Every structure is written in C-alpha cells, then in structure tokens.
Amino acid sequence: MNNKLQTIKYLLADYLSATIAWALFFAYRKHSYSPIEDNLKEVILNDSKFYSGLLIIPVLWVLFYLFLGNYKAVYRKSRIRELGLTFMSSLIGVSLIFFAIILDDYVHSYKELYVFAIVLFIIHFSLTAFFRLIITTITVRKIHNGDIGFKTLIVGGNGNATSIFLDISNQYISSGNKFMGFVHVNEADNYKLAQHLHHYGHFSKMDEIIEKEKIEEVIIAIDPSEHTKIKSIITTLRNSKVVIKIIPDMYDIMLGSVKMTAIFQAPLIQIYPDIMPYWQIVLKRLMDIVLSIIAIILLSPLYIFTALGVYFTSKGPIFYSQERIGINGKPFNMLKFRTMVENAEENGPQLSSENDSRITPFGKFMRKVRLDEIPQFFTVIKGDMSIVGYRPERQYFIDQIVKVAPHYKLLLKIKPGITSWGQVKYGYAENVEEMVERLKYDILYLENMSISVDIKILFYTIIIVLTGRGK
C-alpha cells in the first residue's frame, strides 16, 4: 500500500474543498450585499479579499488538519468516524476563520453574522465530507474485497492462533489482513498453524521480522498456558509502529474491554501504536518549547544564583553532563547543575542516597527545591526531553531494572521528562529496588498520557518545589 499517495489524495481533496467552499461563501456574502446578478461577478473579481482568501485559507485548513492528525493512518479510516471528525474539525475551523476574518466585516445585524457562520459551516462541511467519503469508501471497498491489506504476523502457533487465522481468512467481508506467518511462544515439536502459514521462529525475534517483512499488524493469539508471556510479548513490540490486536476471553468481553470496530470482523482488543492523539502530541511539543522558553527567562536570576552557589561552595565545574537513555533507546546528554563533589563516580556508576557524603551542602539544598534540574529546559528545547515524562536513567541501571521489570522498556516509547508522575509520588530513587517501585507510577503515566495529566503533574511539581518537599 502506498501511504504517501493516499495521504496526497486526502490533502488535495481537502485543499480543493476549502477553495471551493471559500469561493461559494464569498459569492454568497457579496450577493447578500449586492443582489443585482449582473454586477455580482464584477464585485467579486474586483475584491482583493477574494484572491487573498483563495491563497491563504485552503492552506490554513490543510495545516489545521495536519495539527489534528487527520492524515495519520490513512488506510484505517472508518466512514462513520471520518464523518464525525470532519463535522467537529469543520465546526472548530469555521469558528476560528469566522472570528479571525469575517467578524470585522460590515454587517447589517448580528442575525446576519449568525447566518453567515451557518452558511460557511454547511458549505465547508458538506464539500469536505463529500470528497473524503469518496476516497474512504473506495479504500474500504478495496480492503473488503481483499485487493489491499495490512501485512499481519500472528503470535502463537496452536489452538487459538489457528482458530483466529481460519476465522479471519474465511470471513465473508475481508478485514484486510494479509497473513505473512507466525512466531511461537512456547517450544513444541509441531505447531498446528504451520499447516497454513510460514513459521518465523520464536517471538523474541519479532523486531527483526517486523522490520524485514514490513509488518503492519500483530495479532496475539496465544493459548491459556502461554498467558504468563504476555508482558514479554508486549515489551518486545515496544519500539514497533504496528497495530497490536489481542484475542479476548469472556472476562474481557464482560468488562467492556472489547469494542467493535466492524460488524463482520472477529472480536479483538485493539492497541494502537500512538499513545496520544496526534493533535495532543503536537500540542505537548509546543507546550514544551513555549514553557521552557518562559521558564528560562523567568528563572534567569535563579540560574545566576545557582551557578554562583555551585562555584563558591565546592571545587569543580558548575554544570554536570551525563549520558542518559531517551526515546527509542537513543542516548543523549542530560545537563544539570553539579550537586556532588568532583569525580564523584570515579569508582563507577552509583546512585545517590539521602545521606550521601558525595553531595555538597549546597547540592542538598538544590536537590530539595529541584534547582539542579533547571538547565534541562535547554535539553527540552533541543528535543531530547519533555517537561513531563519519566526520569531517564543510565544504560548501566536500565540493564539491572530490566532483569527485574522487563516492562521498563515500554517507557522508551516516549521522551523522558524533567518531572514525572513517579517523581511527584515517589521522588529520587536510591537503589534499583526503589527504581522498580517508582516504575509503576511511570507506567501509569504511560497508560494515561494526556495534556490534562501533564498539567496536573506540573501543578504538583510546582507545589513540591515551593514547599521544599522534594526527596
């Protein structure tokens, strides 16, 4: 499947819709002011706002849709969901355009303003929905006919895996799965699914298989005896951009975990690779940049105070740079004000404790009110960190954590942060056991990631800093 071509189709359709909508709406407005039809064409063509609108407004609409993530997963669009999203985005976009561009125009009454807003919304929504639904309907039809589909890998090789494969393969309407093969979980002499699909080997090799075969979906169809491996399977898929589907049991169905996406498809719990909606991802990055710039400006006196405090209270450099592991396992250098004596780790990596003799007196004060962390706003602007995330660790300690809690690797799907849920609830960890204990809060953050949660964590972080309750 050609994702770029499909995206271009939606982009061109939206651009064309916005252009036609603006032209029709402009003509309607001019007609309401000057109802003489012979003069209408001349009035429209002689107005510079008509041409500037044709050049600017369609571009703004496309950028707005990009911000909302309308061009993500272009082959996985549902017509009903697409109609709902188009309605909401049209409503928000028309309101913005109306208040930014049209509100200052001459009108006879407020009633006329309301009429203009409604007309603009109806024209824009109708055209956008019409073109989008044509593209989506053609795509859905090709998927249902089996002309196009998603390369799929099954995890499991026996009863459940064979059943789900046969169920999906024999569907009257195709769900779009192009089965490439399967990986096993527990060792066995033979696998039932091997009669139907290629056997790639053990599930631990999934990363390589997904990359080599360009897998787009993974269906986890393990038997009850293999359920203890579910955490390891999900962890193995941590860096993949695949859609994960899991066979539910009756307990999941009764809890409401299984949501239908189509009438004819097999019931599966679906996990998408995106942790947050795309518009929230963009907004989070914008917040990181804006808040970091504001923080650097407002905290500039504290930067000077802290730098002087470090310089005059202990020997050594003012700043301390240390390699940490960030998003997708990529190393980066985290910058902090130095809180320990120089060469504090000459005997190898060590975690600090409350009564650590390596921490300077001024360093204890800095850690209490988090002053040592403020240089990290520069790292956030650079893009290696976020303001809210999880506390990044060194590879040395990650290797130890993973032995006890392999699900730590799930955190590597997101950027680490200056502050975190774990930092607010638990504070600094003094050993690997405490790191594992703090991990549950970071996993909770990962599962509940949103702009509103980030704001709450920021709020409580500020309270901890102001009250000096930091651990």
Residue pairs with C-beta under 8 A, 6 or more apart in sequence:
1 75
1 148
1 149
1 150
3 74
3 75
6 74
6 75
6 135
6 139
7 71
7 74
9 135
10 70
10 71
10 74
10 132
10 135
11 62
11 71
13 128
13 131
13 132
13 134
13 135
14 58
14 61
14 62
14 65
14 70
14 128
14 131
14 132
15 58
15 59
15 61
15 62
16 58
16 131
17 61
17 124
17 127
17 128
17 130
17 131
18 57
18 58
18 61
18 62
18 124
18 128
19 54
19 57
19 58
20 127
21 120
21 123
21 124
21 127
21 128
22 53
22 54
22 57
22 58
23 50
23 54
24 123
25 116
25 119
25 120
25 123
25 124
26 44
26 47
26 49
26 50
26 53
27 40
27 44
28 119
28 123
29 105
29 116
30 40
30 43
30 44
30 47
31 37
31 40
32 112
34 40
34 43
44 50
53 101
57 97
57 101
60 97
61 93
64 89
64 93
64 96
65 71
65 89
67 279
67 282
68 85
68 89
68 278
68 279
69 277
69 278
69 279
69 281
69 282
70 85
70 89
72 274
72 278
73 272
74 139
75 139
75 143
75 148
75 150
76 243
77 136
77 139
77 140
78 136
78 261
78 262
79 133
79 136
79 137
79 140
82 129
82 132
82 133
82 136
83 129
83 133
86 125
86 128
86 129
86 132
87 125
87 129
90 121
90 124
90 125
90 128
90 129
91 121
91 125
93 124
94 117
94 120
94 121
94 124
94 125
95 117
97 120
98 116
98 117
98 120
102 113
102 116
102 117
102 120
103 113
107 113
107 116
139 148
142 148
143 149
143 174
143 175
143 176
144 173
144 174
144 176
145 174
146 174
146 176
148 176
149 174
149 176
149 177
149 178
150 176
150 177
150 178
150 216
150 217
150 243
151 178
151 180
151 213
151 214
151 215
151 216
151 217
152 177
152 178
152 179
152 180
152 215
152 216
152 217
152 218
152 219
153 179
153 180
153 181
153 182
153 183
153 200
153 206
153 209
153 210
153 213
153 215
153 217
153 218
153 219
154 161
154 164
154 165
154 179
154 181
154 182
154 183
154 193
154 197
154 218
154 219
154 221
155 161
155 182
155 183
155 185
155 203
155 206
155 218
155 219
155 220
155 221
155 222
155 233
156 182
156 184
156 185
156 193
156 220
156 221
156 222
156 223
156 226
157 182
157 183
157 184
157 185
157 188
157 191
157 192
157 193
157 194
157 199
158 188
158 191
158 192
158 193
158 223
159 192
159 223
160 221
160 222
160 223
160 247
161 182
161 192
161 193
161 221
161 222
161 223
162 192
162 193
162 196
163 221
164 219
164 221
164 247
164 266
164 268
165 179
165 182
165 193
165 196
165 197
165 221
166 196
167 266
168 175
168 177
168 179
168 265
168 266
169 179
169 196
171 264
171 265
171 266
172 264
173 264
175 262
175 264
175 265
175 266
177 217
177 219
179 197
180 197
180 198
180 213
180 215
181 197
181 198
181 199
181 200
181 209
181 213
182 191
182 193
182 194
182 197
182 198
182 199
182 200
183 199
183 200
183 201
183 202
183 203
183 205
183 206
183 209
184 191
184 199
184 201
184 202
184 203
185 202
185 203
185 222
185 226
185 229
185 233
186 225
186 226
186 229
191 199
193 199
200 209
203 229
203 232
203 233
203 236
204 236
206 218
206 233
206 236
206 237
206 240
207 236
207 237
207 239
207 240
209 215
210 218
210 237
210 240
210 242
215 240
215 242
216 242
216 243
217 242
217 243
217 244
217 245
218 237
218 240
218 242
218 243
218 244
218 245
219 245
219 246
219 247
219 268
220 230
220 233
220 244
220 245
220 246
220 247
221 247
222 229
222 230
222 233
222 247
231 406
231 407
232 406
234 244
234 407
234 410
235 406
235 407
235 409
235 410
237 244
238 409
238 410
238 412
238 413
239 328
239 329
239 412
239 413
240 273
241 273
242 273
243 270
243 271
243 272
243 273
244 270
244 271
244 273
245 268
245 269
245 270
245 271
246 268
246 269
246 271
247 268
247 269
248 257
248 258
248 267
248 268
248 269
252 258
252 269
253 267
257 269
258 267
258 268
258 269
259 270
260 267
261 270
274 281
275 413
275 414
275 446
275 449
276 284
276 449
276 450
280 450
280 451
283 451
284 386
284 451
284 454
285 386
287 387
287 451
287 454
288 380
288 381
288 386
288 387
289 380
289 381
291 387
292 377
292 378
292 380
292 381
292 387
293 381
295 374
295 377
296 303
296 377
296 378
299 374
299 377
302 371
302 374
303 374
303 375
306 337
306 366
306 371
306 372
306 374
307 318
307 337
309 362
309 366
310 318
310 337
310 338
310 362
310 363
310 366
311 318
313 360
313 361
313 362
314 338
314 341
314 342
314 360
314 362
314 363
315 341
315 342
316 338
316 341
316 342
317 338
317 342
318 337
318 338
319 335
319 336
319 337
319 338
319 375
320 335
320 336
320 337
320 338
320 339
320 340
321 333
321 334
321 335
321 336
322 333
322 334
322 336
322 394
323 331
323 332
323 333
323 334
323 394
323 395
324 331
324 332
324 333
324 334
324 392
324 393
324 394
324 416
325 331
325 332
325 392
325 393
325 394
325 395
325 398
325 412
326 332
326 384
326 385
326 392
326 412
326 415
326 416
327 412
327 413
327 414
327 415
327 416
328 412
328 413
329 412
331 395
332 379
332 384
332 385
332 392
333 379
333 384
334 376
334 379
334 384
334 385
334 392
335 375
335 376
335 378
335 379
336 372
336 373
336 375
336 376
337 366
337 371
337 372
337 374
337 375
338 363
338 372
339 359
339 360
339 362
339 363
339 364
339 366
339 367
339 372
340 352
340 356
340 358
340 359
340 360
340 363
341 358
341 360
344 350
344 358
349 394
349 396
349 397
350 358
351 397
351 429
351 430
351 431
351 432
352 358
352 359
352 428
352 430
353 430
354 430
354 471
359 367
363 372
365 371
366 372
367 428
367 470
368 468
368 470
369 465
369 468
369 470
370 419
370 461
370 464
370 465
370 470
373 418
373 419
376 385
376 418
377 387
377 418
379 385
380 386
380 387
380 418
384 415
385 392
385 415
385 416
385 417
385 418
386 414
386 415
386 416
386 417
386 418
387 417
387 418
387 419
387 454
387 458
388 417
388 418
388 419
388 420
388 453
388 454
388 457
388 458
389 414
389 415
389 416
389 417
389 418
389 420
389 445
390 411
390 414
390 416
390 417
390 420
390 421
390 422
390 442
390 445
390 446
391 416
391 417
391 420
391 422
391 423
391 438
391 442
392 416
393 401
393 435
397 432
397 435
398 408
400 432
401 408
401 432
401 435
401 436
401 439
402 408
402 409
404 432
404 436
405 436
405 439
407 439
407 443
408 439
410 443
410 446
411 439
411 442
411 443
411 446
413 446
414 446
414 449
419 457
419 458
419 461
420 441
420 442
420 445
420 457
421 441
421 442
421 444
421 445
421 453
421 457
422 438
422 439
422 440
422 441
422 442
422 445
423 438
423 461
424 441
424 457
424 460
424 461
424 464
425 438
425 441
426 434
426 437
426 438
426 441
426 471
427 470
427 471
428 470
428 471
429 435
429 437
429 438
445 453
445 457
463 469
464 470
